[in-house]
């Protein structure tokens, strides 16, 4: 269902030609209905009717699927290989991973902006700490995560602390603040960015990896776009929209790197066919039992690469710095 709306976009304040669209929860297949506003000017998407209790849509298995600890084989095999490659030493595995950075955008973060192992880093929306454990395997030891939906505070040997609290309750100063597919889960994105600016140490940076509105997957699939993820994704920016928000918060975008994958195709095609992400027929659960052939997945992968090259993939990493005043 699509209706014209007179509601203003919360980013650019446009009120002309905006659309309201009804989307269903499809990760777990509850099919509960939610309404999003699409701005006709900047292209951002925002949820108009978030549920009173969002925690209902973050069940315990959400983190095991989306943000759990990195598998042991990844921690102990890949991390040393990546470290050797990162330090300029011979490492075939590290070399191969370094060439396929859309799979591990963190590798791009490390090289592109010189994140060093002595840097302090805050991971916003860290879940159980998957990214933090990965970074710990690379030698980082000043790592903090924050997530309101974990059961309690978590502290691990080797410099990892994960706090059960809202971002607004976090104090301190960090060389890097990272939103690894968590920014889209935040209410009041402008206030979020303003608070984050106060947490960035002098010379520090903010990195936001997020789905991107107004890209091919949204135009093609609409409310069946897998990255819409109603109702967990409260706000999905366009490139233009995030740049507007950054300026309003005293930040500026220095770089945008598109890193979408074939997920935008097979996930959206599944939703279009009525198959939830956690269904036994889902490609995520069982490629063999899914509706896709290996040849189709290969085509999806190639198309994702092409969209990234044309700045039209459905996910990207934004690099931001504090604006000079």
NUPA-598859 format. One line per field, with one value per residue (C-alpha): x, y, z; residue in one letter. Coordinates in Angstrom, 2 decimals. Example, Ala and Ser with C-alpha at 12.3 -4.5 7.8 and 13.67 -1.06 7.14 Angstrom:
% residues 2
c1	(12.30, 13.67)
c2	(-4.50, -1.06)
c3	(7.80, 7.14)
code	(A, S)
This chain:
% residues 325
c1	(0.00, 1.32, -0.22, 0.92, 1.73, 1.88, 4.28, 7.63, 10.88, 12.82, 16.08, 15.48, 11.99, 10.44, 6.64, 5.81, 5.29, 6.38, 4.95, 3.74, 4.36, 3.21, 5.83, 5.70, 8.13, 9.78, 13.00, 11.05, 7.88, 5.46, 4.19, 3.23, 2.54, 4.47, 4.40, 7.45, 7.77, 9.82, 11.05, 10.50, 13.42, 16.35, 15.11, 15.47, 13.16, 11.84, 9.45, 6.32, 4.83, 7.57, 6.25, 6.06, 8.26, 10.97, 12.65, 9.93, 11.57, 15.04, 14.59, 17.51, 18.30, 18.52, 22.05, 23.16, 22.18, 23.12, 25.72, 27.08, 30.70, 32.92, 33.34, 36.48, 37.86, 37.59, 39.18, 42.13, 42.78, 41.86, 42.90, 46.62, 46.56, 44.95, 47.43, 50.41, 48.98, 48.12, 51.74, 53.10, 54.17, 53.46, 49.99, 48.00, 44.82, 45.21, 45.82, 42.64, 40.59, 42.13, 40.93, 37.34, 36.64, 32.94, 32.82, 34.77, 34.42, 36.48, 39.57, 38.81, 38.46, 41.88, 43.76, 41.79, 42.12, 45.10, 43.34, 46.16, 46.05, 46.59, 43.47, 40.44, 37.22, 33.54, 31.22, 27.66, 25.05, 27.70, 25.38, 27.37, 30.60, 31.29, 33.22, 35.06, 36.25, 37.41, 39.40, 40.79, 42.08, 43.92, 45.63, 43.36, 42.90, 40.99, 37.56, 34.16, 30.73, 27.32, 23.93, 20.66, 19.29, 21.92, 21.03, 23.73, 27.17, 29.89, 33.61, 36.18, 39.94, 42.07, 40.42, 36.80, 33.93, 30.32, 27.84, 24.08, 22.93, 21.72, 24.24, 23.27, 24.54, 28.03, 30.75, 34.42, 36.56, 37.36, 39.67, 37.03, 33.29, 31.76, 28.18, 28.47, 24.91, 23.42, 22.79, 19.63, 18.31, 18.57, 15.79, 16.45, 19.49, 20.42, 20.61, 22.63, 25.21, 25.39, 26.16, 28.69, 30.51, 31.07, 32.63, 35.16, 38.68, 40.60, 41.64, 39.26, 36.74, 33.25, 32.53, 28.95, 28.16, 24.46, 21.86, 21.27, 17.85, 17.21, 19.45, 18.69, 17.42, 14.85, 13.73, 13.42, 11.88, 10.20, 8.77, 10.15, 13.71, 15.38, 17.35, 14.17, 13.86, 10.68, 10.42, 14.03, 15.31, 13.86, 15.73, 17.53, 19.44, 20.20, 23.72, 22.37, 20.38, 23.34, 25.43, 22.66, 22.45, 26.23, 26.35, 23.58, 25.55, 28.86, 30.37, 31.31, 31.58, 35.08, 34.47, 31.72, 32.53, 29.79, 30.08, 26.75, 26.56, 24.28, 22.12, 20.22, 18.98, 18.36, 16.97, 14.57, 13.53, 12.72, 10.56, 8.80, 8.07, 6.82, 9.82, 11.11, 14.84, 14.67, 12.47, 13.85, 13.67, 15.84, 19.19, 20.71, 19.66, 20.12, 21.38, 20.53, 16.88, 16.45, 14.71, 18.02, 20.54, 24.29, 24.20, 21.59, 23.67, 26.69, 24.67, 23.49, 27.11, 28.21, 25.31, 26.19, 29.76, 28.48, 26.14, 28.97, 31.09, 28.25, 27.56, 24.14, 24.63, 22.31, 24.97, 27.93, 30.46, 30.63, 33.76, 33.17, 35.20, 34.28, 33.87, 36.21, 34.47)
c2	(0.00, 3.44, 6.81, 10.37, 12.06, 15.61, 14.59, 16.35, 14.53, 14.73, 15.22, 17.84, 18.92, 18.44, 17.97, 17.75, 14.47, 12.22, 8.69, 6.41, 2.71, -0.32, -3.01, -6.34, -7.85, -10.65, -11.63, -13.88, -13.95, -12.34, -10.20, -7.41, -4.24, -0.97, 2.34, 4.08, 7.59, 8.01, 11.56, 12.74, 15.14, 13.49, 9.89, 8.92, 6.32, 6.58, 4.43, 6.35, 3.88, 2.10, -0.48, 0.56, -2.41, -2.88, -5.59, -7.99, -7.81, -8.59, -12.15, -14.05, -15.75, -12.37, -11.85, -15.42, -14.88, -11.25, -10.18, -13.13, -13.86, -14.52, -18.26, -19.81, -20.72, -17.09, -15.79, -18.17, -18.76, -15.53, -12.94, -13.86, -14.02, -10.61, -9.19, -10.45, -8.99, -5.73, -5.46, -6.02, -9.63, -12.63, -14.08, -15.68, -15.87, -12.28, -11.23, -12.93, -11.36, -8.00, -8.20, -9.01, -6.23, -6.00, -9.23, -7.70, -3.89, -3.61, -4.35, -1.25, 0.75, -0.39, 0.52, 3.51, 5.55, 4.05, 2.61, 1.38, -1.28, 1.28, 3.20, 3.28, 2.23, 2.37, -0.02, 1.30, -1.46, -4.10, -6.95, -9.82, -8.35, -9.99, -7.02, -6.43, -10.04, -9.81, -6.64, -8.25, -11.06, -8.41, -7.10, -4.25, -3.98, -0.75, -1.86, -0.84, -1.88, -0.50, -2.10, -1.65, -5.06, -7.37, -9.05, -7.40, -5.79, -8.06, -7.90, -10.13, -10.58, -8.71, -5.31, -5.88, -4.29, -4.34, -2.12, -2.60, 0.99, 3.62, 5.55, 8.77, 7.27, 6.69, 9.12, 9.42, 9.99, 7.57, 7.63, 5.83, 5.46, 2.77, 2.00, -1.42, -1.75, -0.25, 3.37, 2.29, 0.93, 4.31, 6.75, 10.48, 10.10, 13.79, 13.66, 10.46, 12.16, 15.21, 13.01, 10.97, 14.14, 14.81, 11.33, 11.64, 12.48, 15.25, 13.86, 10.93, 9.61, 8.21, 5.24, 4.34, 1.19, 1.14, 0.22, 3.03, 4.24, 5.51, 2.82, 0.11, -2.50, -0.09, 1.03, -2.58, -4.25, -1.48, -2.80, -6.28, -4.91, -7.13, -4.25, -2.35, -4.87, -3.53, -2.58, -2.89, -0.36, 2.90, 5.16, 4.39, 7.32, 8.09, 9.31, 12.85, 12.48, 11.32, 14.20, 16.62, 15.08, 15.14, 18.86, 19.56, 17.66, 19.43, 16.59, 16.15, 13.08, 12.54, 9.32, 6.87, 3.27, 1.03, -2.59, -4.28, -8.04, -10.53, -10.48, -7.51, -9.80, -13.18, -11.73, -9.45, -12.16, -14.39, -11.71, -11.14, -14.89, -14.75, -16.58, -15.12, -14.86, -17.50, -19.92, -23.40, -22.54, -19.45, -19.32, -18.14, -21.33, -23.85, -22.90, -26.39, -26.13, -22.56, -21.40, -20.36, -22.21, -21.61, -19.94, -17.45, -16.59, -16.04, -13.60, -11.79, -11.49, -10.03, -7.56, -6.44, -5.72, -3.70, -1.69, -0.91, 0.40, 2.69, 3.90, 2.21, -0.76, -1.01, -0.72, 1.59, 2.74, 6.47, 8.05, 11.24, 13.78, 16.69, 19.92, 22.74, 25.55)
c3	(0.00, -0.98, -0.09, -0.61, 2.68, 3.96, 6.72, 6.71, 6.25, 9.52, 7.61, 4.92, 6.11, 2.68, 2.84, -0.87, -2.70, 0.18, 0.27, 3.06, 2.44, 4.41, 5.04, 6.86, 9.37, 7.42, 9.20, 11.58, 9.49, 11.96, 9.05, 11.46, 9.46, 9.75, 7.88, 6.43, 5.04, 1.87, 1.27, -2.31, -2.00, -0.18, -0.48, 3.19, 4.73, 8.30, 10.33, 11.33, 13.82, 15.76, 18.24, 21.88, 22.83, 20.20, 22.27, 21.06, 17.64, 19.00, 20.32, 21.74, 18.43, 16.67, 17.97, 17.30, 13.67, 13.12, 15.66, 17.57, 18.37, 15.40, 14.79, 16.24, 12.82, 11.79, 14.97, 14.97, 11.27, 9.56, 12.14, 12.14, 8.33, 8.08, 10.58, 8.56, 5.35, 7.12, 8.34, 4.82, 5.30, 3.06, 3.71, 0.85, 2.95, 4.08, 0.48, -0.73, 2.05, 1.36, -2.25, -1.23, 1.23, 0.65, 2.69, 5.55, 5.37, 8.56, 6.43, 4.41, 7.62, 8.81, 5.66, 4.42, 7.60, 9.34, 12.38, 14.60, 17.27, 20.01, 18.99, 21.27, 19.56, 20.49, 18.63, 18.86, 18.70, 19.26, 20.18, 21.68, 20.31, 16.96, 15.55, 18.83, 19.02, 15.42, 16.20, 19.35, 17.16, 15.14, 18.26, 19.39, 23.16, 23.84, 22.72, 24.07, 22.84, 23.77, 23.14, 25.06, 24.03, 25.55, 28.84, 30.99, 30.91, 29.52, 30.28, 28.60, 29.00, 26.53, 26.68, 25.58, 27.52, 26.31, 28.13, 28.37, 27.96, 25.55, 23.48, 25.26, 28.52, 27.15, 28.20, 27.39, 24.33, 21.52, 18.52, 16.48, 16.88, 14.68, 13.67, 12.03, 10.70, 13.85, 12.81, 11.00, 14.32, 16.06, 16.88, 16.40, 14.09, 14.30, 18.09, 17.80, 15.56, 17.81, 20.81, 18.87, 17.88, 21.59, 21.97, 19.13, 20.32, 18.53, 15.16, 15.58, 13.10, 12.85, 10.58, 9.66, 7.69, 6.83, 4.23, 1.74, 0.58, -2.95, -4.47, -7.03, -4.56, -3.11, -6.55, -7.72, -4.68, -2.69, 0.60, -0.24, -0.03, 2.54, 4.09, 4.97, 7.83, 9.42, 12.24, 13.42, 10.89, 12.15, 9.74, 6.47, 4.98, 1.39, 0.63, 0.34, 3.54, 5.61, 4.33, 5.37, 8.85, 9.24, 8.47, 10.97, 13.64, 13.05, 11.04, 7.41, 5.19, 3.82, 1.89, 0.89, -0.05, -1.44, -0.29, -0.99, -1.58, -3.30, -0.14, -1.59, -4.37, -2.82, 0.40, -1.46, -3.91, -0.94, 0.66, -2.66, -2.68, 0.93, 2.44, 5.75, 6.38, 9.13, 7.16, 6.48, 2.76, 3.24, 1.47, 4.75, 6.51, 3.71, 0.25, -1.00, 0.11, -1.11, -4.28, -5.87, -8.00, -7.65, -11.07, -9.85, -6.79, -9.03, -11.13, -7.98, -6.82, -10.16, -10.17, -6.64, -7.73, -10.69, -8.46, -6.05, -8.91, -10.01, -6.42, -6.46, -4.13, -1.14, 1.59, 2.10, 4.66, 5.40, 6.87, 8.84, 10.76, 13.00, 11.06, 11.95, 13.78)
code	(X, X, X, X, X, X, X, X, X, X, X, X, X, X, X, X, X, X, X, X, X, X, X, X, X, X, X, X, X, X, X, X, X, X, X, X, X, X, X, X, X, X, X, X, X, X, X, X, X, X, X, X, X, X, X, X, X, X, X, X, X, X, X, X, X, X, X, X, X, X, X, X, X, X, X, X, X, X, X, X, X, X, X, X, X, X, X, X, X, X, X, X, X, X, X, X, X, X, X, X, X, X, X, X, X, X, X, X, X, X, X, X, X, X, X, X, X, X, X, X, X, X, X, X, X, X, X, X, X, X, X, X, X, X, X, X, X, X, X, X, X, X, X, X, X, X, X, X, X, X, X, X, X, X, X, X, X, X, X, X, X, X, X, X, X, X, X, X, X, X, X, X, X, X, X, X, X, X, X, X, X, X, X, X, X, X, X, X, X, X, X, X, X, X, X, X, X, X, X, X, X, X, X, X, X, X, X, X, X, X, X, X, X, X, X, X, X, X, X, X, X, X, X, X, X, X, X, X, X, X, X, X, X, X, X, X, X, X, X, X, X, X, X, X, X, X, X, X, X, X, X, X, X, X, X, X, X, X, X, X, X, X, X, X, X, X, X, X, X, X, X, X, X, X, X, X, X, X, X, X, X, X, X, X, X, X, X, X, X, X, X, X, X, X, X, X, X, X, X, X, X, X, X, X, X, X, X, X, X, X, X, X, X, X, X, X, X, X, X, X, X, X, X, X, X)
